[in-house]
């Protein structure tokens, strides 16, 4: 009897222990499920907090591979939103370790994430390769909601590439063709709908359809405000799009207001790349409003942040190169059946690497050169060309030749009259010729120009000529249509090449680019009228 009682006691004890253990496991799974949802909801509005929760989940020993795969993808999104592209790429490419545990939708989202990141780093060729593979795999997906979702994502990314390539009309046509498919998906996917609205706004803006662009950007902002999880990154993109519209309308006060709002969000995300873009967008409006105080503050911040973003960008490009190289190497390792075929693949790989390096270098150079094109264009006026000729006091500096003050002032006055004339466009002008015209000698004239204008004689004449031709281009519509060789001859240069070289050295942009900017300004003015 006692034996039976003890048996029953042990039975109930193990039953209770099993129940409590099962309940504990269930609660643990439930908690992890809620934490994953928290990460997803926080990624767009508070990426730092999302990363903390994600790292906690990954540190748990009982986290399944399925959960790790999902968390890694969310971590990559958080890093992308923060502007840490290198870390984002590392987590995206790490997902190949969990490929067997990913759903088809998750695999598609990871590929789209890679495309977006590589395009942001101007690695368009590599991004398009992934996009093409993704499109080719569509045939393997049965007709379902997932296929419609994939087609909508692919159409959106294609439109974004067309936008980047200045093929806005094709981009709009593509999204129009996909409209019936996309609308079915957009109704159930607010994130995708938000990106569609922003892209449509950007395409219409590229087409100079300001009314349509404004409509889509404002719709995107409204949708972002109504989202419970608050996609701040996309909201910034929509606000910047709307600011572009108001800049085209020359409502510079509105541009500054919108960019200040966007900057507030960018600081929450701690994304320096976005902050740089906002400053670049805001500075021309400060200049247009002659708000030099805020312009100087913003410009100082720009140069402060630019160095850091360039370093981060280079690091991300190096990471992309290494990750892509590793991925290629793994693909090559999978096909070793034919030795000659392997040699061919390896040779091709090294050729691709060289092309990628050249491509990276060209894109980085182009990007750096393009950062200040608009600002340089705005600043190309008489004040920054001839203003640098302001007479400076050099009394305390030793002189090579002792020139009487009266003689010096007499020569300076004659130089001012010379600048007001057009004699500097004479091809035969030289230091000796000008000295003769001013009743002086070459030593006196050279020293006065060096002392008071801080340039040598050749630079002095070149600046006068470039300023002259810029004024002609701005004031005489016929000059915009003349050939560069004619412009060179008109302002006193002996050749097209020397004119182009001097023009770029003084203004920072080529004469062709300058004329292109003038034409763009003219088109915008006509559009607004």
C-alpha positions in Angstrom: 0.0 0.0 0.0 2.8 2.4 0.9 4.5 1.5 -2.3 1.4 2.4 -4.3 1.1 5.8 -2.5 4.8 6.6 -3.1 4.4 5.6 -6.8 1.4 8.0 -7.1 3.4 10.7 -5.5 6.2 10.4 -7.9 3.8 10.2 -10.8 2.1 13.4 -9.8 5.5 15.1 -9.1 6.8 14.3 -12.6 3.4 15.3 -14.2 3.6 18.7 -12.4 7.3 19.2 -13.3 6.5 18.4 -17.0 3.6 20.8 -17.0 5.6 23.6 -15.5 8.5 22.9 -17.9 6.2 22.9 -20.9 4.5 26.1 -19.7 8.0 27.7 -19.3 9.0 26.7 -22.9 5.7 28.0 -24.3 6.1 31.3 -22.4 9.7 31.6 -23.7 8.6 31.0 -27.3 5.8 33.5 -26.9 8.2 36.1 -25.5 10.6 35.6 -28.4 7.7 36.0 -30.8 6.7 39.3 -29.2 10.3 40.5 -29.2 10.6 39.8 -33.0 7.5 41.8 -33.5 9.0 44.6 -31.4 12.1 44.6 -33.6 10.0 44.8 -36.7 8.0 47.7 -35.4 11.0 49.6 -34.1 13.3 49.3 -37.1 11.8 52.3 -39.0 11.4 54.6 -36.0 14.0 53.6 -33.4 16.7 51.5 -35.0 19.0 51.7 -32.0 16.4 50.1 -29.7 15.6 47.5 -32.4 19.3 46.5 -32.5 19.5 46.1 -28.7 16.5 43.7 -28.7 17.9 41.9 -31.7 21.3 41.4 -30.1 19.6 40.1 -27.0 17.7 37.5 -29.0 20.8 36.4 -30.8 22.6 36.0 -27.5 20.0 33.5 -26.3 21.2 29.9 -26.7 17.7 28.6 -27.3 17.0 30.9 -30.3 16.2 28.7 -33.3 17.8 29.1 -36.7 14.5 30.3 -38.2 14.4 33.1 -35.6 18.1 34.0 -36.2 17.4 34.3 -39.9 14.5 36.7 -39.4 16.4 38.7 -36.8 19.5 39.0 -39.0 17.4 40.5 -41.8 15.8 43.0 -39.4 19.3 43.9 -38.1 20.4 44.7 -41.6 17.4 46.9 -42.1 18.2 48.8 -38.9 21.8 49.4 -39.9 20.7 50.6 -43.4 18.3 53.1 -41.8 21.1 54.3 -39.6 23.5 54.7 -42.6 25.8 51.9 -41.5 26.0 50.3 -44.9 29.0 48.1 -44.2 27.2 46.4 -41.2 24.0 46.1 -43.1 25.7 44.3 -46.0 27.5 41.9 -43.6 24.2 40.9 -42.0 22.4 40.6 -45.4 25.2 38.4 -46.8 25.3 36.3 -43.6 21.8 35.2 -44.4 23.2 32.6 -46.8 24.1 30.6 -43.7 20.4 30.3 -42.8 19.1 29.9 -46.4 17.4 26.5 -45.5 15.4 28.2 -42.7 14.1 31.2 -44.8 10.7 31.4 -46.3 10.5 32.4 -50.0 9.2 35.8 -49.1 12.1 36.4 -46.8 14.6 35.3 -49.5 13.0 37.8 -51.9 13.2 40.6 -49.3 16.9 39.9 -48.6 17.7 40.2 -52.4 15.7 43.4 -52.6 17.7 44.7 -49.6 21.0 43.9 -51.4 19.8 45.7 -54.5 18.9 48.8 -52.6 22.2 48.9 -50.7 24.4 48.3 -53.7 22.5 50.9 -55.7 23.0 53.4 -52.8 26.8 52.7 -53.1 26.6 53.2 -56.9 27.3 49.5 -57.5 24.5 49.5 -60.1 25.9 46.6 -62.2 26.1 44.3 -59.2 22.6 45.4 -58.1 21.1 44.8 -61.5 22.6 41.3 -61.6 20.7 40.4 -58.5 17.5 42.0 -59.9 17.8 40.0 -63.1 18.3 36.8 -61.2 15.3 37.6 -59.1 13.2 38.3 -62.2 14.3 35.1 -63.9 13.3 33.1 -60.8 9.7 34.4 -61.1 8.8 31.5 -63.4 9.6 29.1 -60.5 7.0 30.8 -58.3 3.5 29.5 -58.9 0.7 32.1 -59.5 0.0 33.3 -56.0 0.0 36.3 -53.8 3.8 35.9 -53.4 4.3 36.1 -57.2 2.3 39.3 -57.4 4.3 40.7 -54.5 7.6 39.8 -56.2 6.4 41.4 -59.5 5.5 44.6 -57.7 8.9 44.8 -56.0 10.8 44.1 -59.2 8.8 46.7 -61.1 9.5 49.2 -58.3 13.3 48.6 -58.4 13.4 48.7 -62.2 11.7 52.1 -62.0 14.2 53.4 -59.5 17.1 52.4 -61.8 15.4 54.1 -64.7 15.0 57.2 -62.5 18.7 57.2 -61.7 19.5 56.8 -65.4 17.3 59.9 -66.3 14.7 57.7 -68.0 11.7 58.9 -66.0 9.2 58.4 -68.9 10.1 54.7 -69.1 9.9 54.4 -65.4 6.4 55.8 -65.3 5.3 53.6 -68.2 6.7 50.5 -66.4 4.8 51.3 -63.2 1.6 52.1 -65.3 1.9 48.6 -66.9 2.1 47.0 -63.5 -0.7 49.1 -62.0 -3.3 46.4 -62.0 -1.0 43.9 -60.3 0.5 46.4 -57.9 -2.8 47.8 -56.7 -3.8 44.3 -55.4 -0.6 44.1 -53.3 -0.4 47.8 -52.2 -3.8 47.6 -50.5 -2.3 45.0 -48.1 1.3 46.3 -47.8 1.6 49.8 -46.5 5.5 49.8 -46.7 5.4 48.9 -50.4 2.7 51.4 -51.1 4.7 54.2 -49.4 7.8 53.3 -51.6 5.6 53.3 -54.7 4.2 56.8 -53.9 7.7 58.2 -53.3 9.1 56.7 -56.5 6.2 58.0 -58.5 6.7 61.5 -57.0 10.4 61.3 -58.0 9.6 60.2 -61.5 7.1 63.0 -62.1 9.5 65.5 -60.6 12.1 64.3 -63.1 9.5 64.9 -65.8 9.1 68.4 -64.5 5.4 67.7 -63.7 5.5 69.5 -60.4 1.8 69.2 -59.6 1.8 65.4 -59.9 5.1 65.1 -58.0 3.7 67.2 -55.1 0.5 65.2 -55.0 2.4 61.9 -54.6 5.0 63.2 -52.1 2.2 64.6 -49.9 0.3 61.3 -50.2 3.4 59.5 -49.1 3.9 61.8 -46.1 0.3 61.3 -45.1 0.6 57.6 -45.3 3.9 57.6 -43.3 2.2 59.7 -40.6 -0.7 57.2 -40.4 1.6 54.1 -40.0 1.6 52.7 -36.5 5.3 51.7 -36.7 6.4 55.1 -38.1 8.7 54.6 -41.1 10.9 57.7 -40.5 13.4 56.9 -43.2 10.8 56.8 -46.0 9.2 59.8 -44.5 12.4 61.8 -44.8 12.7 60.7 -48.4 9.2 61.9 -49.1 9.8 65.3 -47.4 13.0 65.8 -49.4 11.1 65.0 -52.6 8.5 67.7 -51.6 11.3 70.1 -50.8 12.7 69.6 -54.4 9.3 70.6 -55.7 9.2 73.8 -53.7 12.8 74.5 -54.7 11.7 74.3 -58.4 8.9 76.7 -57.5 11.5 79.0 -55.8 9.7 78.8 -52.5 13.0 78.7 -50.6 11.5 79.4 -47.2 9.3 76.3 -47.6 12.4 74.3 -48.7 14.3 75.3 -45.5 11.2 74.5 -43.3 10.8 71.0 -44.9 14.5 70.3 -44.7 14.6 71.3 -41.0 11.8 68.8 -40.3 13.7 66.1 -42.3 16.9 66.9 -40.4 15.1 66.4 -37.1 14.2 62.9 -38.2 17.6 62.2 -39.6 19.2 63.0 -36.3 16.8 60.6 -34.6 18.1 57.9 -36.9 21.7 59.1 -36.5 22.1 58.8 -40.3 25.0 61.0 -41.5 24.4 60.2 -45.2 20.9 61.5 -45.0 22.1 64.6 -43.1 24.6 65.4 -45.8 21.9 65.1 -48.5 19.6 67.5 -46.5 22.3 70.1 -46.1 23.2 69.9 -49.8 19.5 70.5 -50.6 19.1 73.3 -48.0 22.2 75.3 -48.8 21.1 76.7 -52.2 18.0 78.0 -50.6 20.0 79.8 -47.9 22.0 81.4 -50.6 18.9 82.4 -52.6 17.5 84.0 -49.4 20.9 85.6 -48.7 20.8 84.0 -45.3 24.6 83.8 -45.0 24.5 83.1 -41.2 22.6 79.8 -41.5 24.5 79.0 -44.8 27.8 79.2 -43.0 26.5 77.1 -40.1 25.1 74.4 -42.5 28.2 74.5 -44.6 30.5 74.0 -41.6 28.4 71.0 -40.6 28.5 69.7 -44.1 32.3 69.7 -44.2 32.4 68.2 -40.7 30.2 65.3 -41.6 31.4 64.8 -45.2 34.8 63.4 -44.2 33.2 60.8 -41.9 30.6 59.8 -44.6 33.3 59.4 -47.2 35.2 57.1 -44.9 32.1 55.1 -44.1 31.2 54.9 -47.8 34.7 53.6 -48.7 34.4 51.1 -45.9 31.1 49.9 -47.2 32.4 49.7 -50.8 35.3 47.6 -49.5 32.9 45.4 -47.6 30.7 45.0 -50.7 33.7 44.1 -52.7 34.8 41.4 -50.2 31.4 40.0 -49.8 30.7 39.8 -53.5 34.1 38.3 -54.0 33.5 35.7 -51.3 30.1 34.9 -52.9 31.7 34.5 -56.3 34.4 32.3 -54.9 31.8 30.0 -53.3 29.9 29.8 -56.6 33.2 28.9 -58.4 33.9 26.2 -55.7 30.6 24.5 -56.6 31.7 23.8 -60.1 35.0 21.9 -60.1 34.2 19.1 -62.5 36.1 20.7 -65.4 39.5 22.1 -64.8 39.6 24.2 -67.9 36.1 25.6 -67.1 37.4 26.6 -63.6 40.3 28.4 -65.2 38.0 30.3 -67.4 35.7 31.2 -64.5 38.6 32.4 -62.4 40.0 34.5 -65.2 36.6 36.0 -65.7 36.3 36.7 -62.0 39.6 38.7 -61.9 38.5 40.6 -65.0 35.2 41.5 -63.2 37.2 42.5 -60.1 39.4 44.9 -62.2 36.3 46.4 -63.8 34.6 46.8 -60.4 37.6 48.6 -59.0 37.7 50.9 -62.1 33.9 51.4 -61.8 34.2 52.2 -58.1 37.0 54.7 -58.7 35.1 56.5 -61.5 31.9 56.7 -59.5 33.6 58.0 -56.4 35.4 60.7 -58.5 32.2 61.7 -60.3 30.3 61.8 -57.0 32.8 64.1 -55.3 33.0 66.4 -58.3 29.3 66.7 -58.5 28.7 67.6 -54.8 29.2 71.3 -55.2 28.2 71.9 -58.9 25.0 73.8 -58.1 26.6 75.8 -55.2 29.6 76.7 -57.5 27.1 77.7 -60.2 25.3 80.0 -57.8 28.5 81.5 -56.6 29.9 82.2 -60.1 29.3 86.0 -60.1 31.4 89.1 -60.5 32.0 89.2 -56.7 33.9 85.9 -56.6 35.9 86.5 -59.7 36.8 90.2 -59.6 36.1 90.4 -55.9 39.3 88.6 -55.2 41.1 91.5 -56.9 40.3 93.9 -54.0 43.2 96.0 -53.1 45.0 94.8 -50.0 47.3 96.6 -47.7 50.8 95.2 -47.9 52.7 98.0 -46.2 54.4 95.7 -43.7 55.6 93.3 -46.4 59.1 93.8 -47.9 59.0 94.9 -51.6 61.3 93.9 -54.4 61.2 97.4 -55.9 60.6 100.7 -54.1 57.7 102.3 -55.8 56.5 105.8 -54.8 53.1 105.8 -53.3 51.8 108.4 -55.8 53.1 106.3 -58.7 51.6 103.1 -57.2 48.1 104.7 -56.8 48.4 106.2 -60.3 49.0 102.7 -61.8 46.2 101.1 -59.7 43.7 103.7 -60.9 44.7 103.0 -64.5 44.3 99.2 -63.8 40.8 99.8 -62.7 40.0 101.7 -65.9 41.7 98.9 -67.8 39.4 96.3 -66.1 36.3 98.4 -67.1 37.4 98.3 -70.7 37.6 95.3 -73.0 41.3 95.6 -73.9 42.0 92.5 -71.9 40.3 90.3 -74.6 43.0 91.3 -77.0 45.1 88.2 -77.8 48.3 90.3 -78.0 48.0 91.7 -74.5 51.0 91.0 -72.4 52.8 92.4 -69.4 55.0 94.6 -71.6 52.1 95.8 -73.7 50.0 96.7 -70.7 52.9 98.4 -69.0 53.4 100.5 -72.1 49.7 101.4 -72.1 49.8 102.4 -68.5 53.0 104.5 -68.9 54.8 102.2 -66.5 57.4 99.4 -66.7 57.0 95.7 -66.4 58.7 95.4 -63.0 56.4 98.0 -61.4 53.3 96.6 -63.0 54.1 93.0 -62.1 54.9 93.8 -58.5 51.7 95.9 -58.1 49.5 93.1 -59.5 51.2 90.5 -57.3 51.0 92.7 -54.2 47.4 94.0 -54.5 45.6 91.3 -56.4 47.5 88.3 -55.0 47.9 86.7 -58.5 50.4 86.9 -61.3 49.8 88.8 -64.5 48.5 85.8 -66.5 46.0 84.8 -63.8 44.9 88.4 -63.6 44.1 88.6 -67.3 42.5 85.1 -67.4 40.1 86.0 -64.6 39.1 89.2 -66.4 38.5 87.2 -69.6 36.5 84.5 -67.9 34.4 87.0 -66.0 33.7 88.8 -69.3 32.5 85.7 -71.1 30.4 84.6 -68.1 28.6 88.0 -68.2 28.1 87.6 -71.9 26.6 84.1 -71.4 24.3 85.3 -68.7 23.1 88.5 -70.5 23.2 87.7 -74.2 21.0 84.7 -75.1 22.9 84.3 -78.4 26.1 83.4 -76.7 24.7 80.2 -75.2 24.3 78.8 -78.7 27.8 79.6 -79.9 30.5 77.0 -80.1 33.2 76.8 -77.3 35.9 77.7 -79.9 34.0 80.9 -80.7 33.6 81.8 -77.0 37.3 81.2 -76.5 38.3 83.5 -79.4 35.7 86.1 -78.3 37.3 86.6 -74.9 40.9 86.5 -76.1 42.1 82.9 -75.8 44.1 81.4 -78.6 42.7 77.9 -78.4 39.6 76.0 -77.3 41.6 73.7 -74.9 43.4 76.6 -73.1 40.0 78.4 -72.6 38.3 75.2 -71.2 41.2 74.6 -68.9 41.3 78.1 -67.5 37.5 78.3 -67.2 37.4 75.2 -65.1 40.4 76.2 -63.0 38.6 79.5 -62.1 35.0 78.4 -61.8 35.3 74.8 -60.8 33.2 73.6 -63.7 33.7 73.2 -67.5 32.2 75.8 -69.9 30.0 73.1 -71.3 28.6 72.3 -67.9 28.1 76.0 -67.1 26.1 76.5 -70.3 24.1 73.4 -69.5 23.2 74.8 -66.1 22.2 78.1 -67.6 19.9 76.2 -70.0 18.4 74.2 -67.1 17.7 77.4 -65.2 16.1 78.9 -68.3 13.9 75.9 -68.8 12.8 76.0 -65.1 11.9 79.7 -65.4 9.8 79.0 -68.5 8.1 76.1 -66.8 7.2 78.2 -63.8 5.8 81.0 -66.0 
